[in-house]
Amino acid sequence: MIHFDKKNQIFHLSNQQVSYVIQIEEGGNLAHLYFGKQLNQYSGHYRYPRFDRSFSPNPAGSTDRLFSLDTLMLEFPGNGFGDFREAAYDIQQANGSHSAHFMYHSHEISHGKPALAGLPQTYGETKEIETLQITLRDDIAALELILTYSLFADTPAIIRSSMLKNHSSETIVIRQLASQSLDFSNRPFELIQLNGAWAKERQITREVVQTGIKKLDSKRGASSHQQNPFVVLADPTTTEFTGECYGFSLLYSGNHETVIEKDPYGQTRVIMGINSYRFAWNLDPEESFQAPEVVTVFSDQGLNQMSQTYHRFYDRHLIRGKHKLAERPTLINNWEATYFDFNEEKLEQIVDEAKALGIELFVLDDGWFGARENDLTSLGDWYENKGKLASGLRGFAEKVHQKGLKFGLWLEPEMISEASELYRQHPDWVLKVPGRPPALSRSQWVLDFSRADVRNHLLARLTAIFEEVPIDYIKWDMNRNMTDVYSLLLEPTQQGEVFHRYMLGLYDFLEQLTTAYPNILFEGCSGGGGRFDAGFLYYMPQIWTSDNTDAIARLKIQYGTSLSYPTSSMGSHVSAVPNHQTGRMTDLAIRGNVAMSGVLGYELDLTSLSPEEKQAIKEQVAFYKTHRRLFQYGTFVRLLSPFEGNDTAWMYVSEDKQEAIVFYFRVLTEASAPLVTLKLAGLEADLLYRMGETEIGGDELMQMGFYIDPALSGDYATQMFHLTAVNNL
């Protein structure tokens, strides 16, 4: 899949779906030529034209005024030597200069994919992957930059990362090292980004890429509710089903940065990686620094094709272990039913109701540990609150198992309360600046996960619980972002490393924990969707999509999330009404249909429901379990966007296209409304499908569509359509 034309100095990475072309230009500068639909063979004709651009300098040692790095499409750009655009790296030398100019030195093409030590990463069978590693050198500074490109045989994507090695005799400081940079020739683009806030995560913004620089980032110590580490560049005419687009997804859960620059000549550059904000990594002689991976996907058939590539790829090549492609259980979480005010009797009543309704997993949320009766105390004290459960935590978990349900537990190990035994014993374990009182958020501080002693203590505490209590599921929460980012264990010159050392420490911790307890299903959470990123999916195959469980708000949240992340990863619950976040009243039908569009769960007091409501939930659970594989691993297709109108629709299609389930949602009703025609997608055109009492051809359903029932009444209305193939037309 990867070929090097030695004569023309060209790398051509290609499978049956995409091609990626790089050329070694004069002086050893690495130029980007093409990324897009597969080329059978590259002729070499697309070399960047040579002509004089005024005020664009020529490379050092060159007298050719027709060649400048200021305009060339570069593979991994720096600056200070002729390229004035945004750079992918910034390295401070021991003499104070920031000059580093990397030239081609060598390359290696191999089968398989090298491991990234200590970081989340995609993986696969050696026979299905080829990898190109290009080594660039700055001989004056004695630095080596290794660019890694991996290509999977069945995926229209390039997986990239970078590594810097210091072969000098002095310590250097990395101020920035991006994971990837990609230059595009003159063409119009629109940028699609996922921004938001708590309870309003991953909202889609689509905007024209204008001349100038746009930066999207998180400085919060987490990937954040505010800006997801995922963007799309799309042709202006690209829709869900047509047109070219490029997705960029960073496998990292901390501070991230994406820079989009359109230069005066219409060329667009996208740089993605760890945020350069307050980043300063001391790299000693003969040490190396590894940047995270970026998965860049190309689609020539619209946004749906791009998303389906990500879904399939992450389900098969990112999520690991027992839970890879495994069906996720339906659950009941007691949080919105009881908050902190629970006892064993109340919880048992909820468990009994859950059993009767067919729910498979009971999750005990916050309040079971330390002296925790509210959110002011006890984070860090990971031992049982002895007065809370009459049978004790183990006894209650065993009761849940005896009743035929699995048992899950909520944790927030990265945080600490001032009112805790752990803080009284180890106040130095908190992230805080000497001589300054640290800022509180949600009455808690952040533990310094860059410290091995902190991690070792917490690992021992959690291991004691996991060995004592039969646990099937863990909800791993993080309910504040980082302030006062200073580690008391590190030298003053190392404080620019704390954000990243925290993430490396957390990843190491999670690797140990999930390896030791492979049967536990871990669900990530950060105040809901504040750390919903591809990096976390490597350790936790399921993530709580948002604390906002309102079905109408979830239409946009889940639609936006689906741009990159698979349904199997999206925790989605039916909660009580009025909704605890929005106060909105919706019926069980729309709450159920939205929640079934992810990993179905319930978060309400089952004991307070009417017999009719219980029957409706029982039917929802039974239907979901029957079609769970389709919901969690079928091909997900977006049909109507909640960001574009009053109507939302999406569907799931089985791999063999013998079955499909379609959901339609309407937010507000209106008098004398126009009829809505819903056209489906992803079916087999030559198959006949039964939908209700009618048999309709796949071609007809996709090309003509069908009318949504005009008798559908009221605000917040929904319909579900179940299609099964009958025979060939």
N, C-alpha and C positions, 0 to 999 in steps of 0.2 A: 504493500500500500504506500510505501514511502520510497521515492527514487531521487537519486542525486545525479544530475547531468554535470559531470566534471568539466567538460569543455566549456559550457556556457555558465557554469557556476550557479545552477538552479536546483532548488529543492521543490519537488512536487509531491505533496501529501494528498492521496486520493483514495476513496472507496467508491462504491457504486452510487453514492449520493452527493458527495461534496468534494471539492478540490481546494487546496490551500497552497499558494505558490510564493516562494521566497527566493530572492536573488542576492548573491554576494556581489556588491558593487565595487568600483575601484577603491583602493585603499583599504579593503576589507570591511566596508560599511554594509550592514545587513539591511536590505530593502524589502518591503512588503509589496507584492504585485497583485494578489488576488485571493479572495475567499468567497466561495459561492457554489453554484451548481456544478456538479462533476464535469470535468474536462477529460476527454479520452486521452488527449496528449497536448502538452503545451509546446508551442512552436518557438517561443522565445522572442516574439515580436513586441511584447508590451513593456519593453524597457523604458524607464522614465525619460521623456524627451530632454535633450540638452539645449538650453538657451539661457541667456543672461537675464536674471531678475535683479533689478537695481536694489542695492542695499541688502542683498543676500550674499553673505561672505562665502568664500571658498575654503575647503578644508585645509588645515595646516599642512604645509609642504606641497600644496598643489598650486599650480599657476593657471589651471583651467577655469576661466571665468564662466564657463557654461555649466559648471557642476557645483551645486550648493546643497548642503544638508538642510537648509532653511525651508526648502520646498519639497524635497524628496520624501516619498512615503517610506517611513522607516519602521523597522520591526520592533525595536526596543530603544526609543529615543532618550538621549540625555540632552543637556544644554551647556552653554559656555564655550562651544567650539563651532557655532554657526547655525544651530537650530534654536530659534527663539520661541518655539511653541512649548506647550506643556511637556514636561519630562516624565519618564517612567522611573527615574532614579535620581537620587541626590546623595552624594557621598562626600563627607568632609575628611580631607586628608590630615595627617598629623601636622602638616605645616600650615593648616588653616584654610587651604584652598578647597574648592568644590569641583575641581576639574577631574573628570574621569571619562575617557573616550575609549569605548570597547570596540575592538576589531575582530573579525573572524579569525579563529585559530584552527579549529578542527570540529569534527562532528562524529556522531556515532548513531547508527540505525540498529535497532534491536527489536526482538519480539517481546511482548509483555510490557509491563509498566513498572518503573522503579517506585519503591515505597517512599512516601514523604514522612520522615520521622516526626512523630508527635503531632501530626495534623490530620484532620479529616481528609478523605481522598476517595476517589472513585477507583474501582477495581474490576477485574474480569479474568477470564482464562487467558493464559499466555498466547494461545493460538489465535485468539480473536482480536489482539491488540498489537499495533506496532508503534514504536516510540522513536522520535528523533530528538537527540540532545545536541545542541549547537554550543560549542564553547567559544566565548569571546574573551579577549584579553586586552587589558591596558598594561603594557609592559613597563611603562614608566612608573606607574603606581604599584605594579606587581599585584594586580587584582584580576580575578577571573570571574566571569559571569556565565552561568550555564542556563540556557533557555531550553525548556522541555516541552515537547509537543507529543501528545498521544492521540492515536486515531483508532477507534473501535470499528470493526468491519461492518456492523449493522446500524451505525448511528451517524446522522449528519451533524457531527459536532467535532470540535477541536478542544482538547483538554490541555490547558497550558499552566505552567508555573515557572518561577525563576529562582535561582540560587546564586548567592555571591560568596566567593572565597577570598580570603585575605592571605596572600603569599608574601606580603611585605614583612619587615621587621618591626613595624610600629602599629599601634592600635588605630583603627579608623572608626568613624562614626557614620552609620547609615541613617540619614535623615528621611529617606524614602526609598523603598524598593517595591515597585508594583508587581503584581502577579502577571499581568499581561498588558500589552498595548496593541491597538489595531488601527491602522490608517486606511481610510477609504478615499478613492479619487473623487473628483468633482461630481457630485450627484446630490439631489435634494433628499433630506431625511426628516422624519418625525421621531421624536423621543417619547417613549412610553415608560413611565416610572411608577413605582408603588410607594406612595407616601401616606401619612395619616397621623394618628394619635392613639392614646389608650382608648379602647372600645370603638375605634374607627380605623383599624389597621388596613394596610394594603389597598388604598383607594387609587384607582387608575387615573393618572393625568397623562394626556397626550398633547404634545406641543411641537411646533415647528422648530427644528434646529436652526438657530440664527447664527450669523457670524459673531464670534466671540467665544467666551468660556463659560461653561456652566458646571458647577460642582454639586454633587449629591453625596451626603455623608452622614455618619453618626459619630459623635464624640462622647457618647454616653457609656462606653464600656460594654455595650451590647449592640447587636445588629439593629435593635430598636423598633418601637412602634412607629416612629416618625419617618424612617427611610429604609426600605428593604434593600439588601445588597443584590439587587437584580434590576436590569434595565433592558429595554428593547430599542434598537434602531430599525425603523420601518420605512419603506417607500411611502410617500404620501397617499398613494392609492391602495395601500395594503388594507385588507379587511380580515375578518376571521377566517375566510376561505380562499382568498386570492392575494397574490402579491408577495414580494420578498421582504423578509425581516431577519434580524439577527438578535438573538437573546444572549445576555451576558449574566452569568450566575456565579457569585463568589462563594466558595466553600469556607466560610469564616463567620464566627459568631460574635466578634468584638467590633472595635472601631473600624469602619470601612470608608472607602472613598472611591467615587467614580467621577472622572473628569471627562467632559465632552467638549471638544474644541473644534470649531469650524474656522478655518483660516481665511485670509482675504481672497484666496483662489478657489474657494468652495470645497476644499478637502477637509474631511472630518476625522478626528482622532478620538478614540475611546481608550481611556486608561483606567484600570480597576485594580484595587488591592487594599492592603492595610492603610488606614488613614495616616497621613503624614503629620497630622496635628499632634504636637508635643511628642513625636516619635523620635527617639535618638538611641540607636542600638550600637553599643560599643563592640566592635568586632576585633578581637585580638589576633595576633599573627597565627596563621594556619587554622583559624576557625572559619566556619561557614554560617550563613544565614539563609534559611529556606522560607520563601514566600508561599502563601496558600495557593490552591488551585482555583482556576476559573474554567467553567464549562461554557463554551460559546457554541450556540446552536444556530444553524442556518435553515431557513424554510423558504421555499418558493411557492408554497400553497397557503400562505396566510398564517395568522396567529394561532389558530387551532392546531395546525400541523407542528408548529414550534412547541406548543405546550405539550402535545402528545409525545413528542420526542423526549422532553424533560421528564414527563411522568414515567414513561417506560424505562428510561435510562436510570433514573433515581431509584425506582422500585427494584431494578435488577442489578445495578452497579454502584449503588451508594449505601442503601440500607443493607444491614448484614445479619448474619446469625439466624437463630430459630425463627425470628419474626419477619424475615425476608419473604415476601409474597404470602405470608400467613394471614388468615382472616382475623380481623380485630374483633374482640368481644364487645357486645352491647353492655353499657354500664349505668349504674345509678350513683351519683355523687351527692353526699348529704349537705354540701355547703349551703346552698340557697334554701334548703329545707330547715336547717337548724342553726347555721352559722356556728358560734362557739357554744351555744346553749343546747347541749345534748347529754344524754346518759345512755346506758346500755339498753334500757327498756325501749326508749324512743328509737334507737338505731335498729333494734331487732324488729320492731314493727315495720320499719322501712324495708328491711331485708325480706321479711315475710311477704310484703306486698310485691316486691321486685320478683321474688321467686314465682309468685302466682301469675305475674305478667310476662314471664319468660325472659327477663333480664338476666345476664350471665355474670356480672361483676359488680360488687359493692365497693365503693371507694370512700374511705374515712378521710375527710379533709382536715383542715387546720383545727388545733385545739386538743390534741391527744397527748402532748408531751410537756415536760417541765412543769411550770405553774401557769400554763397558758390558758387564760380565760378571756383574753382580749388580745389585740395586736400591739400591746405596749410591752410585752414581756416574753422572755424564755427562748427566743430564737438563739440557737447554739446549744441549748440544753437538750440534746437528743437522747432522752431517756423517758420512760413512760410516766405520765401523770397518773399516779396510783389511785387517786380518788375519783377518777373520771368514769372508768368502766368497772363494773362489779366483778366481772370474770377476768379482768386484766386484758391487756392488748392481745396476748397470745390466746387466751381463752375465748375472747370474742372472735378473733380470726378463725379459730377452730370451729366455733358455732356457725359462722358464715359458710365455711366449707361443708359442714355437716348438712346444711340446708341446700347444698348443691350449687352455691355460687362461689366464684373466685373472690379473693380479698385484695384490696388495694389500699395504699397509704399515701398521704400528702407529706412532702418534705420541702424545706427551704434551706438547704445546707450552706449556701454561700453568704448567708446573712447572720447578724447577731443583734440582740437587744441589749441596751445598757442595763436593763433589769434582768440579768441572767448570771448564772454561776460562771459560765464561760468567760464573760467579760470581767467579772470580778477577779478571776484567776489570770486572765491574759488580755489586759487592755491594749497591749502592744500588737495584738493580732488584727486590729482594725486598720483599714486604710485611713491615714490621717497625717496631716502636715505638722511637724513638731512646732509647738508653741501656739497652735491655732486650734480652737474647738471645731471638730468635724461637723458638717451639716447633717441633720437628720432628714430622713424621708420615710414616711410611713412608720415613724418611731423606730427606725432601725438603721444600722450601719452595715458596711460591706466588709466581710472578712478578706484578708489578704491571701488570695489563693496562689500568689506567686511564691509563697513560703511553703517549703516541704513540711515543716513542723505543723502548720495549720492543716494541711491536707492529710498528714498521717493521723493526727488526732481525730479528724472527722471520719476518716475511713475506718478507724477502729470503732468509733461510736456506731456508725451505720452498720458495720459488719456484725456487731453485737446484736442489733435489732433484727437484722436479716437472718441471723442464725437462730434466733429465739422465736421469731414470729413467722408463720407460714404466709409469705407474701407473693402475690402473683403479678402485681402492678404497682408502679411508683409514679406519682405525679410530682415532678421536680420543678419547683417554682423559684422565681427570682423577682421580688416585688419592689425593686428600686434600681435606679441607675447609679453610676459611680461619680462621686465627688471626692475632693480631698485625696486625689490619687497620688499617694506617696507611700512607699514601703519602708518601714523602719529598719528592715534587715538589709537594705541595699545602700550602697554608697551614694552620695549626692550626685555624682556623675552618671549614675545608672538610673535615675528616676525617669528618664525618657523611655525606659524599657518596661515600666510597670504594667501598663495596659496590656501589652502583648505577653509578658510573662504570666500575667493573671490567666489569659486564655490558654496558654500552654499548660499551666498548672491545672486548670479545670479540665482540659482535654485529657491530660494524664490521669487525673482522678477518675473521670468517667470511663476511660479505657480499662482501668483496674476494676472498677465496680461492675461494669457490664460484662466483663470477661469472667469475673468470679461468680456472677449470678445471671447466666445466659437465659434462664427460663423466665425471668422477670421482664414484663413489658414495661419499658420506661416511656413516659410521656413528658416531653418538655413543656415548660410554661414560663412566662415572664410577664406577670400581670396580664395573662392571656397571650397575645401574639407579639410580645416585645422581643422575642428571640426566635422568630420563625424563619430559619435560614437553612440552606443546604448543609452547612457545616454541622449543625446540631442533629440533623437527620442521620448522620453517620453513627451517632451514639444512641439516639432516641428516635425510633422509627415513627413516632406519633407525636404531634404537638398540639396543644390547646390553641385553637385558632384565634380566639378572642374572648375576653371576659364578657363581651356583649353578646348575650344569647337571644336578643330580639330578632325574630325571624326576618323582619323587613331590613334591619341594619345588616344582617348576615348575608343578604343577597349580594350586596356590593363587596363585603369582606371576603366571602368565599369565591365570588367571581374573580376578584383581583388576585387572590391567593392562587387560584388555578392557573394563572399565566405560567407559573414555573413549577408549582409543587403538587404532587399527586394527591388524589382523593384519599388514598390509604393513610396519608399523614395528617389529615385534617380532623381533629376532634370537634364534634358538633353536637350540641345538646338541646333537647326540649326543656324549657324552663317554665316557671309559673307565670301567670298574668294577674294583674298588670306586671309587665316585665320589670325586673329590678334595676335595669340600667336606663330604660327609656320611658317606662310607665305605659307603654303601648299595650292595648288589648288585641290579641289575635287568637284565632281558634286553633284547636289541636291539629287540624288538617294541614295548615300552612306551616305551623311549627314542626310538624312531623316530616313533611316533604323537604323542608330546608335541612333539617338535621340528618335525614337519610342521605343527603347529598354529601356526606362526609362519613366519619366514624360515629355511628349513632350512640348517643347517651342521653340520660335524663338527669336533671338537676332541679328537683322540686320535691315537695312533701307528698309522697305517694299515698300516705294515710289520710290526707285531707281531700282527696279527689272523689267525685261522684261515681256511682257505678257505671254511668255512661262514659265518663272520661277514662276510667280504668279499662273498659272494654275497647275503647278506641286505641289506647296505648298498647294493649295486648295484641290487637290486630296489626298495629304499626310494627311492633317488635317481630311478630311472626313473619310478616311480609319482608322485612329487612333481612332477617336471618335466612329466609329462603333465597333471596337474591343478593346476599351479601357479597359474594365473589364479583358479581357484576358491578355493584356500587363501588367497591374498593379497588378493583383491578381492571374493570372494563375500560374501553376507550371513552374518555370524557370529551364531549363536544359542546361548546358554547354556541347557543343559537341566537338569543336576544339579550342585549346588554342592559343592566339596570343603570348604567352610566349614560345611556342614550335615550331613555324614555321610561314610560310607565310599566312596561312589560319586561319580564325576564324569563328566559327559557334555556334549559340545558338538557343534555341526555347522555345516557350510557349505552354503549354497544358492545356486545360480547365479541370475543376475538374471532369466532367463526361466523359472526353476523347473523346468528340464528335468533337472537333475542335483543331487545332494546327496551329501556325505560326512559320516558320523557317526562320532565317536570315543566309546567308553566305556572308563572306567578304574576299576578296583577296587584299593583300597590293600591291605587285609588280607582273607584268607579266614577263614571261620568254619565250624564244624561245624553241620549242620542249619540252614543259613542260609535266610532267606526268599527267595522268588523276587523278581527285580527286573523290573518292567515299565518300559520306556523309551518314553515318548511323544515323538514328534517335533513340530516346529513349522516354520512358514515355507514349507511345501510348497503345491502347488496342490491343493485338495480334489478337484477334478474330474479330476485326472490319475491314471493307473495307473502305478505305479512297479515296476520290476524290482529286487528286492533278493536277490542270490544266485540261487537257482533259483525264487524265488517272485515272483509279481506281486500287488501290494497297492495298493489305492486310497490316495490322499493323505489323504482324510478318515479312513480306517481307521488309517493310521499316526499321525495326529495325535490322534485321539479315543480309540482303543483302545490303540494302541502295540503292542509286541511284547515277548516275554520275552527277557532276556539268557540265553544258553545256560547252564543249570545245571551243565554239564560243564566250564565254564571253571574251571581249577584254579589253586591257589597264590596267594601274595601277589603284589602288583604286576602284576595281570593286565589285559589290554586286548583289546578287539575293535574292528574297523573295519567299517563297513557302507557300501557304495557303491550309491547309488540312481540309476537312470536312467529317465526317463519313457518309457513304451511308447506310450500313446495316451490319448485321453479316455475316461472311464468311460461 
